[in-house]
Amino acid sequence: MTLADYANQFVDNLKPWELSKDPKESKKLQHVCSVAINLFRLLTIYLKPVLPGLRPMQKHFSVSQPCAG
């Protein structure tokens, strides 16, 4: 669960909900959201054995092509 703690701290420290209010921070916002989604993806993989219901949710967060930027 250390990864979950780090992921939570990362999002809490960078506050994407506040970054979204400033158009000048769009690149930083994209980075923060991309990292957060990837962390969620990793957590669903690690938690699959104990929470199998999470894994189907992962497909909604999977990126089939890398984002330009």
PDB file of N, CA, C and O in Angstrom:
ATOM      1  N   MET A   1       0.812  -1.203   0.000  1.00  0.00           N
ATOM      2  CA  MET A   1       0.000   0.000   0.000  1.00  0.00           C
ATOM      3  C   MET A   1       0.853   1.264   0.000  1.00  0.00           C
ATOM      4  O   MET A   1       0.324   2.375  -0.032  1.00  0.00           O
ATOM      5  N   THR A   2       2.139   1.096   0.035  1.00  0.00           N
ATOM      6  CA  THR A   2       3.017   2.259  -0.019  1.00  0.00           C
ATOM      7  C   THR A   2       2.821   3.025  -1.324  1.00  0.00           C
ATOM      8  O   THR A   2       2.817   4.256  -1.325  1.00  0.00           O
ATOM      9  N   LEU A   3       2.656   2.304  -2.435  1.00  0.00           N
ATOM     10  CA  LEU A   3       2.429   2.969  -3.719  1.00  0.00           C
ATOM     11  C   LEU A   3       1.152   3.805  -3.672  1.00  0.00           C
ATOM     12  O   LEU A   3       1.122   4.922  -4.189  1.00  0.00           O
ATOM     13  N   ALA A   4       0.118   3.281  -3.066  1.00  0.00           N
ATOM     14  CA  ALA A   4      -1.131   4.039  -2.943  1.00  0.00           C
ATOM     15  C   ALA A   4      -0.923   5.304  -2.110  1.00  0.00           C
ATOM     16  O   ALA A   4      -1.476   6.358  -2.424  1.00  0.00           O
ATOM     17  N   ASP A   5      -0.137   5.195  -1.065  1.00  0.00           N
ATOM     18  CA  ASP A   5       0.164   6.374  -0.243  1.00  0.00           C
ATOM     19  C   ASP A   5       0.935   7.418  -1.040  1.00  0.00           C
ATOM     20  O   ASP A   5       0.639   8.610  -0.962  1.00  0.00           O
ATOM     21  N   TYR A   6       1.933   6.961  -1.812  1.00  0.00           N
ATOM     22  CA  TYR A   6       2.703   7.897  -2.641  1.00  0.00           C
ATOM     23  C   TYR A   6       1.830   8.532  -3.717  1.00  0.00           C
ATOM     24  O   TYR A   6       1.944   9.726  -3.992  1.00  0.00           O
ATOM     25  N   ALA A   7       0.967   7.738  -4.318  1.00  0.00           N
ATOM     26  CA  ALA A   7       0.066   8.263  -5.352  1.00  0.00           C
ATOM     27  C   ALA A   7      -0.859   9.324  -4.765  1.00  0.00           C
ATOM     28  O   ALA A   7      -1.062  10.380  -5.363  1.00  0.00           O
ATOM     29  N   ASN A   8      -1.413   9.038  -3.599  1.00  0.00           N
ATOM     30  CA  ASN A   8      -2.300   9.991  -2.942  1.00  0.00           C
ATOM     31  C   ASN A   8      -1.557  11.276  -2.594  1.00  0.00           C
ATOM     32  O   ASN A   8      -2.075  12.376  -2.789  1.00  0.00           O
ATOM     33  N   GLN A   9      -0.352  11.130  -2.083  1.00  0.00           N
ATOM     34  CA  GLN A   9       0.454  12.298  -1.718  1.00  0.00           C
ATOM     35  C   GLN A   9       0.810  13.115  -2.958  1.00  0.00           C
ATOM     36  O   GLN A   9       0.770  14.345  -2.927  1.00  0.00           O
ATOM     37  N   PHE A  10       1.157  12.433  -4.046  1.00  0.00           N
ATOM     38  CA  PHE A  10       1.495  13.107  -5.306  1.00  0.00           C
ATOM     39  C   PHE A  10       0.331  13.980  -5.774  1.00  0.00           C
ATOM     40  O   PHE A  10       0.514  15.159  -6.076  1.00  0.00           O
ATOM     41  N   VAL A  11      -0.856  13.399  -5.832  1.00  0.00           N
ATOM     42  CA  VAL A  11      -2.032  14.142  -6.304  1.00  0.00           C
ATOM     43  C   VAL A  11      -2.385  15.255  -5.321  1.00  0.00           C
ATOM     44  O   VAL A  11      -2.711  16.368  -5.733  1.00  0.00           O
ATOM     45  N   ASP A  12      -2.322  14.964  -4.043  1.00  0.00           N
ATOM     46  CA  ASP A  12      -2.663  15.975  -3.042  1.00  0.00           C
ATOM     47  C   ASP A  12      -1.695  17.159  -3.077  1.00  0.00           C
ATOM     48  O   ASP A  12      -2.113  18.307  -2.931  1.00  0.00           O
ATOM     49  N   ASN A  13      -0.407  16.881  -3.271  1.00  0.00           N
ATOM     50  CA  ASN A  13       0.586  17.954  -3.307  1.00  0.00           C
ATOM     51  C   ASN A  13       0.482  18.821  -4.561  1.00  0.00           C
ATOM     52  O   ASN A  13       0.680  20.034  -4.497  1.00  0.00           O
ATOM     53  N   LEU A  14       0.173  18.201  -5.696  1.00  0.00           N
ATOM     54  CA  LEU A  14       0.154  18.950  -6.953  1.00  0.00           C
ATOM     55  C   LEU A  14      -1.218  19.519  -7.304  1.00  0.00           C
ATOM     56  O   LEU A  14      -1.325  20.352  -8.204  1.00  0.00           O
ATOM     57  N   LYS A  15      -2.246  19.091  -6.622  1.00  0.00           N
ATOM     58  CA  LYS A  15      -3.594  19.659  -6.709  1.00  0.00           C
ATOM     59  C   LYS A  15      -4.057  19.944  -8.154  1.00  0.00           C
ATOM     60  O   LYS A  15      -4.178  21.103  -8.550  1.00  0.00           O
ATOM     61  N   PRO A  16      -4.309  18.894  -8.923  1.00  0.00           N
ATOM     62  CA  PRO A  16      -4.729  19.116 -10.305  1.00  0.00           C
ATOM     63  C   PRO A  16      -6.035  19.904 -10.414  1.00  0.00           C
ATOM     64  O   PRO A  16      -6.248  20.584 -11.418  1.00  0.00           O
ATOM     65  N   TRP A  17      -6.902  19.834  -9.427  1.00  0.00           N
ATOM     66  CA  TRP A  17      -8.146  20.590  -9.445  1.00  0.00           C
ATOM     67  C   TRP A  17      -7.866  22.086  -9.411  1.00  0.00           C
ATOM     68  O   TRP A  17      -8.674  22.876  -9.900  1.00  0.00           O
ATOM     69  N   GLU A  18      -6.732  22.484  -8.841  1.00  0.00           N
ATOM     70  CA  GLU A  18      -6.355  23.901  -8.852  1.00  0.00           C
ATOM     71  C   GLU A  18      -5.592  24.247 -10.130  1.00  0.00           C
ATOM     72  O   GLU A  18      -5.766  25.333 -10.682  1.00  0.00           O
ATOM     73  N   LEU A  19      -4.754  23.335 -10.598  1.00  0.00           N
ATOM     74  CA  LEU A  19      -4.028  23.568 -11.848  1.00  0.00           C
ATOM     75  C   LEU A  19      -4.996  23.783 -13.000  1.00  0.00           C
ATOM     76  O   LEU A  19      -4.713  24.566 -13.906  1.00  0.00           O
ATOM     77  N   SER A  20      -6.129  23.102 -12.977  1.00  0.00           N
ATOM     78  CA  SER A  20      -7.093  23.201 -14.078  1.00  0.00           C
ATOM     79  C   SER A  20      -7.710  24.588 -14.195  1.00  0.00           C
ATOM     80  O   SER A  20      -8.301  24.911 -15.225  1.00  0.00           O
ATOM     81  N   LYS A  21      -7.587  25.398 -13.179  1.00  0.00           N
ATOM     82  CA  LYS A  21      -8.152  26.750 -13.200  1.00  0.00           C
ATOM     83  C   LYS A  21      -7.240  27.744 -13.897  1.00  0.00           C
ATOM     84  O   LYS A  21      -7.664  28.854 -14.216  1.00  0.00           O
ATOM     85  N   ASP A  22      -5.978  27.356 -14.141  1.00  0.00           N
ATOM     86  CA  ASP A  22      -5.010  28.268 -14.752  1.00  0.00           C
ATOM     87  C   ASP A  22      -4.575  27.726 -16.110  1.00  0.00           C
ATOM     88  O   ASP A  22      -3.878  26.713 -16.171  1.00  0.00           O
ATOM     89  N   PRO A  23      -4.975  28.383 -17.204  1.00  0.00           N
ATOM     90  CA  PRO A  23      -4.612  27.897 -18.536  1.00  0.00           C
ATOM     91  C   PRO A  23      -3.101  27.793 -18.761  1.00  0.00           C
ATOM     92  O   PRO A  23      -2.656  26.998 -19.589  1.00  0.00           O
ATOM     93  N   LYS A  24      -2.316  28.579 -18.040  1.00  0.00           N
ATOM     94  CA  LYS A  24      -0.857  28.529 -18.186  1.00  0.00           C
ATOM     95  C   LYS A  24      -0.279  27.229 -17.630  1.00  0.00           C
ATOM     96  O   LYS A  24       0.860  26.878 -17.938  1.00  0.00           O
ATOM     97  N   GLU A  25      -1.035  26.529 -16.835  1.00  0.00           N
ATOM     98  CA  GLU A  25      -0.567  25.294 -16.195  1.00  0.00           C
ATOM     99  C   GLU A  25      -1.056  24.038 -16.923  1.00  0.00           C
ATOM    100  O   GLU A  25      -1.033  22.947 -16.353  1.00  0.00           O
ATOM    101  N   SER A  26      -1.493  24.184 -18.166  1.00  0.00           N
ATOM    102  CA  SER A  26      -2.093  23.039 -18.867  1.00  0.00           C
ATOM    103  C   SER A  26      -1.107  21.887 -19.065  1.00  0.00           C
ATOM    104  O   SER A  26      -1.498  20.725 -18.950  1.00  0.00           O
ATOM    105  N   LYS A  27       0.156  22.181 -19.357  1.00  0.00           N
ATOM    106  CA  LYS A  27       1.134  21.104 -19.536  1.00  0.00           C
ATOM    107  C   LYS A  27       1.397  20.383 -18.214  1.00  0.00           C
ATOM    108  O   LYS A  27       1.496  19.157 -18.178  1.00  0.00           O
ATOM    109  N   LYS A  28       1.506  21.144 -17.142  1.00  0.00           N
ATOM    110  CA  LYS A  28       1.716  20.540 -15.831  1.00  0.00           C
ATOM    111  C   LYS A  28       0.491  19.716 -15.439  1.00  0.00           C
ATOM    112  O   LYS A  28       0.624  18.623 -14.887  1.00  0.00           O
ATOM    113  N   LEU A  29      -0.699  20.241 -15.724  1.00  0.00           N
ATOM    114  CA  LEU A  29      -1.932  19.513 -15.436  1.00  0.00           C
ATOM    115  C   LEU A  29      -1.975  18.194 -16.202  1.00  0.00           C
ATOM    116  O   LEU A  29      -2.338  17.161 -15.639  1.00  0.00           O
ATOM    117  N   GLN A  30      -1.612  18.223 -17.470  1.00  0.00           N
ATOM    118  CA  GLN A  30      -1.600  17.002 -18.266  1.00  0.00           C
ATOM    119  C   GLN A  30      -0.613  15.989 -17.684  1.00  0.00           C
ATOM    120  O   GLN A  30      -0.908  14.795 -17.618  1.00  0.00           O
ATOM    121  N   HIS A  31       0.546  16.465 -17.267  1.00  0.00           N
ATOM    122  CA  HIS A  31       1.547  15.575 -16.673  1.00  0.00           C
ATOM    123  C   HIS A  31       1.019  14.947 -15.374  1.00  0.00           C
ATOM    124  O   HIS A  31       1.114  13.736 -15.178  1.00  0.00           O
ATOM    125  N   VAL A  32       0.476  15.769 -14.508  1.00  0.00           N
ATOM    126  CA  VAL A  32      -0.025  15.281 -13.219  1.00  0.00           C
ATOM    127  C   VAL A  32      -1.138  14.259 -13.435  1.00  0.00           C
ATOM    128  O   VAL A  32      -1.151  13.211 -12.789  1.00  0.00           O
ATOM    129  N   CYS A  33      -2.062  14.554 -14.331  1.00  0.00           N
ATOM    130  CA  CYS A  33      -3.168  13.625 -14.582  1.00  0.00           C
ATOM    131  C   CYS A  33      -2.673  12.338 -15.232  1.00  0.00           C
ATOM    132  O   CYS A  33      -3.161  11.255 -14.910  1.00  0.00           O
ATOM    133  N   SER A  34      -1.715  12.445 -16.139  1.00  0.00           N
ATOM    134  CA  SER A  34      -1.168  11.246 -16.781  1.00  0.00           C
ATOM    135  C   SER A  34      -0.477  10.344 -15.769  1.00  0.00           C
ATOM    136  O   SER A  34      -0.656   9.126 -15.788  1.00  0.00           O
ATOM    137  N   VAL A  35       0.306  10.938 -14.895  1.00  0.00           N
ATOM    138  CA  VAL A  35       0.987  10.153 -13.858  1.00  0.00           C
ATOM    139  C   VAL A  35      -0.039   9.528 -12.915  1.00  0.00           C
ATOM    140  O   VAL A  35       0.084   8.359 -12.549  1.00  0.00           O
ATOM    141  N   ALA A  36      -1.046  10.300 -12.525  1.00  0.00           N
ATOM    142  CA  ALA A  36      -2.065   9.776 -11.603  1.00  0.00           C
ATOM    143  C   ALA A  36      -2.822   8.601 -12.229  1.00  0.00           C
ATOM    144  O   ALA A  36      -3.076   7.601 -11.557  1.00  0.00           O
ATOM    145  N   ILE A  37      -3.176   8.713 -13.487  1.00  0.00           N
ATOM    146  CA  ILE A  37      -3.881   7.622 -14.163  1.00  0.00           C
ATOM    147  C   ILE A  37      -2.988   6.398 -14.271  1.00  0.00           C
ATOM    148  O   ILE A  37      -3.450   5.272 -14.084  1.00  0.00           O
ATOM    149  N   ASN A  38      -1.714   6.608 -14.569  1.00  0.00           N
ATOM    150  CA  ASN A  38      -0.798   5.471 -14.655  1.00  0.00           C
ATOM    151  C   ASN A  38      -0.610   4.810 -13.281  1.00  0.00           C
ATOM    152  O   ASN A  38      -0.516   3.586 -13.191  1.00  0.00           O
ATOM    153  N   LEU A  39      -0.557   5.599 -12.236  1.00  0.00           N
ATOM    154  CA  LEU A  39      -0.459   5.034 -10.886  1.00  0.00           C
ATOM    155  C   LEU A  39      -1.703   4.211 -10.557  1.00  0.00           C
ATOM    156  O   LEU A  39      -1.603   3.136  -9.965  1.00  0.00           O
ATOM    157  N   PHE A  40      -2.871   4.717 -10.942  1.00  0.00           N
ATOM    158  CA  PHE A  40      -4.101   3.962 -10.725  1.00  0.00           C
ATOM    159  C   PHE A  40      -4.050   2.634 -11.489  1.00  0.00           C
ATOM    160  O   PHE A  40      -4.459   1.595 -10.970  1.00  0.00           O
ATOM    161  N   ARG A  41      -3.547   2.681 -12.718  1.00  0.00           N
ATOM    162  CA  ARG A  41      -3.418   1.465 -13.528  1.00  0.00           C
ATOM    163  C   ARG A  41      -2.522   0.440 -12.828  1.00  0.00           C
ATOM    164  O   ARG A  41      -2.858  -0.742 -12.752  1.00  0.00           O
ATOM    165  N   LEU A  42      -1.387   0.903 -12.323  1.00  0.00           N
ATOM    166  CA  LEU A  42      -0.480   0.002 -11.619  1.00  0.00           C
ATOM    167  C   LEU A  42      -1.120  -0.566 -10.348  1.00  0.00           C
ATOM    168  O   LEU A  42      -0.974  -1.750 -10.045  1.00  0.00           O
ATOM    169  N   LEU A  43      -1.814   0.276  -9.626  1.00  0.00           N
ATOM    170  CA  LEU A  43      -2.469  -0.192  -8.401  1.00  0.00           C
ATOM    171  C   LEU A  43      -3.528  -1.249  -8.701  1.00  0.00           C
ATOM    172  O   LEU A  43      -3.678  -2.207  -7.943  1.00  0.00           O
ATOM    173  N   THR A  44      -4.268  -1.082  -9.810  1.00  0.00           N
ATOM    174  CA  THR A  44      -5.273  -2.095 -10.148  1.00  0.00           C
ATOM    175  C   THR A  44      -4.610  -3.427 -10.479  1.00  0.00           C
ATOM    176  O   THR A  44      -5.162  -4.486 -10.181  1.00  0.00           O
ATOM    177  N   ILE A  45      -3.432  -3.381 -11.093  1.00  0.00           N
ATOM    178  CA  ILE A  45      -2.704  -4.613 -11.398  1.00  0.00           C
ATOM    179  C   ILE A  45      -2.260  -5.290 -10.102  1.00  0.00           C
ATOM    180  O   ILE A  45      -2.437  -6.496  -9.933  1.00  0.00           O
ATOM    181  N   TYR A  46      -1.687  -4.514  -9.200  1.00  0.00           N
ATOM    182  CA  TYR A  46      -1.194  -5.082  -7.945  1.00  0.00           C
ATOM    183  C   TYR A  46      -2.326  -5.598  -7.055  1.00  0.00           C
ATOM    184  O   TYR A  46      -2.149  -6.566  -6.317  1.00  0.00           O
ATOM    185  N   LEU A  47      -3.485  -4.949  -7.129  1.00  0.00           N
ATOM    186  CA  LEU A  47      -4.595  -5.324  -6.256  1.00  0.00           C
ATOM    187  C   LEU A  47      -5.510  -6.392  -6.857  1.00  0.00           C
ATOM    188  O   LEU A  47      -6.433  -6.860  -6.190  1.00  0.00           O
ATOM    189  N   LYS A  48      -5.265  -6.777  -8.096  1.00  0.00           N
ATOM    190  CA  LYS A  48      -6.135  -7.749  -8.763  1.00  0.00           C
ATOM    191  C   LYS A  48      -6.359  -9.015  -7.939  1.00  0.00           C
ATOM    192  O   LYS A  48      -7.496  -9.478  -7.856  1.00  0.00           O
ATOM    193  N   PRO A  49      -5.324  -9.596  -7.327  1.00  0.00           N
ATOM    194  CA  PRO A  49      -5.561 -10.835  -6.566  1.00  0.00           C
ATOM    195  C   PRO A  49      -6.528 -10.673  -5.385  1.00  0.00           C
ATOM    196  O   PRO A  49      -7.228 -11.621  -5.030  1.00  0.00           O
ATOM    197  N   VAL A  50      -6.573  -9.506  -4.787  1.00  0.00           N
ATOM    198  CA  VAL A  50      -7.437  -9.327  -3.614  1.00  0.00           C
ATOM    199  C   VAL A  50      -8.714  -8.553  -3.932  1.00  0.00           C
ATOM    200  O   VAL A  50      -9.698  -8.651  -3.198  1.00  0.00           O
ATOM    201  N   LEU A  51      -8.702  -7.790  -5.014  1.00  0.00           N
ATOM    202  CA  LEU A  51      -9.880  -7.022  -5.431  1.00  0.00           C
ATOM    203  C   LEU A  51     -10.105  -7.211  -6.936  1.00  0.00           C
ATOM    204  O   LEU A  51      -9.885  -6.276  -7.706  1.00  0.00           O
ATOM    205  N   PRO A  52     -10.532  -8.380  -7.362  1.00  0.00           N
ATOM    206  CA  PRO A  52     -10.647  -8.659  -8.795  1.00  0.00           C
ATOM    207  C   PRO A  52     -11.640  -7.741  -9.522  1.00  0.00           C
ATOM    208  O   PRO A  52     -11.553  -7.592 -10.741  1.00  0.00           O
ATOM    209  N   GLY A  53     -12.549  -7.144  -8.816  1.00  0.00           N
ATOM    210  CA  GLY A  53     -13.516  -6.243  -9.440  1.00  0.00           C
ATOM    211  C   GLY A  53     -12.912  -4.943  -9.932  1.00  0.00           C
ATOM    212  O   GLY A  53     -13.529  -4.258 -10.748  1.00  0.00           O
ATOM    213  N   LEU A  54     -11.726  -4.579  -9.465  1.00  0.00           N
ATOM    214  CA  LEU A  54     -11.081  -3.345  -9.912  1.00  0.00           C
ATOM    215  C   LEU A  54     -10.516  -3.452 -11.317  1.00  0.00           C
ATOM    216  O   LEU A  54     -10.518  -2.477 -12.069  1.00  0.00           O
ATOM    217  N   ARG A  55     -10.040  -4.618 -11.669  1.00  0.00           N
ATOM    218  CA  ARG A  55      -9.342  -4.801 -12.944  1.00  0.00           C
ATOM    219  C   ARG A  55     -10.195  -4.399 -14.154  1.00  0.00           C
ATOM    220  O   ARG A  55      -9.670  -3.754 -15.061  1.00  0.00           O
ATOM    221  N   PRO A  56     -11.489  -4.753 -14.209  1.00  0.00           N
ATOM    222  CA  PRO A  56     -12.278  -4.322 -15.369  1.00  0.00           C
ATOM    223  C   PRO A  56     -12.355  -2.798 -15.509  1.00  0.00           C
ATOM    224  O   PRO A  56     -12.507  -2.288 -16.619  1.00  0.00           O
ATOM    225  N   MET A  57     -12.253  -2.072 -14.398  1.00  0.00           N
ATOM    226  CA  MET A  57     -12.274  -0.613 -14.466  1.00  0.00           C
ATOM    227  C   MET A  57     -11.040  -0.066 -15.165  1.00  0.00           C
ATOM    228  O   MET A  57     -11.073   1.026 -15.732  1.00  0.00           O
ATOM    229  N   GLN A  58      -9.953  -0.824 -15.126  1.00  0.00           N
ATOM    230  CA  GLN A  58      -8.700  -0.338 -15.690  1.00  0.00           C
ATOM    231  C   GLN A  58      -8.819  -0.036 -17.167  1.00  0.00           C
ATOM    232  O   GLN A  58      -8.190   0.906 -17.650  1.00  0.00           O
ATOM    233  N   LYS A  59      -9.612  -0.810 -17.906  1.00  0.00           N
ATOM    234  CA  LYS A  59      -9.706  -0.607 -19.351  1.00  0.00           C
ATOM    235  C   LYS A  59     -10.214   0.789 -19.687  1.00  0.00           C
ATOM    236  O   LYS A  59      -9.933   1.298 -20.773  1.00  0.00           O
ATOM    237  N   HIS A  60     -10.951   1.415 -18.789  1.00  0.00           N
ATOM    238  CA  HIS A  60     -11.430   2.755 -19.017  1.00  0.00           C
ATOM    239  C   HIS A  60     -10.331   3.812 -18.894  1.00  0.00           C
ATOM    240  O   HIS A  60     -10.491   4.940 -19.360  1.00  0.00           O
ATOM    241  N   PHE A  61      -9.229   3.442 -18.268  1.00  0.00           N
ATOM    242  CA  PHE A  61      -8.127   4.360 -18.063  1.00  0.00           C
ATOM    243  C   PHE A  61      -6.910   4.024 -18.916  1.00  0.00           C
ATOM    244  O   PHE A  61      -5.889   4.706 -18.832  1.00  0.00           O
ATOM    245  N   SER A  62      -7.007   2.991 -19.726  1.00  0.00           N
ATOM    246  CA  SER A  62      -5.890   2.591 -20.568  1.00  0.00           C
ATOM    247  C   SER A  62      -5.778   3.530 -21.760  1.00  0.00           C
ATOM    248  O   SER A  62      -6.785   3.959 -22.323  1.00  0.00           O
ATOM    249  N   VAL A  63      -4.567   3.838 -22.129  1.00  0.00           N
ATOM    250  CA  VAL A  63      -4.315   4.714 -23.259  1.00  0.00           C
ATOM    251  C   VAL A  63      -3.756   3.844 -24.378  1.00  0.00           C
ATOM    252  O   VAL A  63      -2.725   3.193 -24.213  1.00  0.00           O
ATOM    253  N   SER A  64      -4.443   3.840 -25.515  1.00  0.00           N
ATOM    254  CA  SER A  64      -3.991   2.990 -26.615  1.00  0.00           C
ATOM    255  C   SER A  64      -2.876   3.646 -27.417  1.00  0.00           C
ATOM    256  O   SER A  64      -2.072   2.957 -28.045  1.00  0.00           O
ATOM    257  N   GLN A  65      -2.824   4.964 -27.398  1.00  0.00           N
ATOM    258  CA  GLN A  65      -1.767   5.691 -28.089  1.00  0.00           C
ATOM    259  C   GLN A  65      -1.191   6.728 -27.146  1.00  0.00           C
ATOM    260  O   GLN A  65      -1.928   7.330 -26.365  1.00  0.00           O
ATOM    261  N   PRO A  66       0.131   6.950 -27.204  1.00  0.00           N
ATOM    262  CA  PRO A  66       0.732   7.974 -26.330  1.00  0.00           C
ATOM    263  C   PRO A  66       0.212   9.360 -26.692  1.00  0.00           C
ATOM    264  O   PRO A  66      -0.064   9.653 -27.855  1.00  0.00           O
ATOM    265  N   CYS A  67       0.088  10.190 -25.690  1.00  0.00           N
ATOM    266  CA  CYS A  67      -0.338  11.568 -25.903  1.00  0.00           C
ATOM    267  C   CYS A  67       0.811  12.390 -26.473  1.00  0.00           C
ATOM    268  O   CYS A  67       1.967  12.202 -26.094  1.00  0.00           O
ATOM    269  N   ALA A  68       0.491  13.286 -27.369  1.00  0.00           N
ATOM    270  CA  ALA A  68       1.512  14.190 -27.898  1.00  0.00           C
ATOM    271  C   ALA A  68       1.754  15.284 -26.879  1.00  0.00           C
ATOM    272  O   ALA A  68       0.833  15.720 -26.189  1.00  0.00           O
ATOM    273  N   GLY A  69       2.963  15.712 -26.792  1.00  0.00           N
ATOM    274  CA  GLY A  69       3.183  16.821 -25.877  1.00  0.00           C
ATOM    275  C   GLY A  69       4.480  16.795 -25.323  1.00  0.00           C
ATOM    276  O   GLY A  69       4.829  17.666 -24.527  1.00  0.00           O
TER     277      GLY A  69
END
